[in-house]
């Protein structure tokens, strides 16, 4: 979801939207994105 891009070149989903979808906090999303 994080890497999807809309037609205007911007990200399709915000981190807040992704966090809400999975029922977690924004910091949780950022922690997982920073893992190798």
C-alpha positions as CSV (number, residue, x, y, z in Angstrom):
1,X,0.0,0.0,0.0
2,X,2.8,2.4,0.9
3,X,4.5,2.3,-2.5
4,X,1.3,2.7,-4.5
5,X,1.3,6.0,-6.5
6,X,-1.8,7.9,-7.7
7,X,-2.1,9.4,-11.2
8,X,-0.8,12.7,-9.9
9,X,2.4,11.1,-8.8
10,X,1.7,11.4,-5.1
11,X,1.3,8.5,-2.7
12,X,-2.2,6.9,-3.0
13,X,-2.5,6.3,0.8
14,X,-1.1,8.3,3.7
15,X,0.6,6.6,6.6
16,X,-2.4,7.5,8.8
17,X,-4.8,5.8,6.3
18,X,-2.6,2.7,6.3
19,X,-2.4,2.6,10.1
20,X,-6.2,3.0,10.4
21,X,-6.7,0.1,7.9
22,X,-4.6,-2.2,10.0
23,X,-5.7,-0.9,13.4
24,X,-2.3,0.2,14.4
25,X,-0.5,3.5,15.1
26,X,1.5,5.6,12.7
27,X,4.8,4.8,14.6
28,X,4.1,1.1,14.1
29,X,3.9,1.6,10.4
30,X,7.1,3.7,10.3
31,X,8.9,1.0,12.4
32,X,8.0,-1.7,9.9
33,X,8.9,0.5,7.0
34,X,12.4,1.0,8.4
35,X,13.1,-2.7,8.8
36,X,15.4,-4.2,6.1
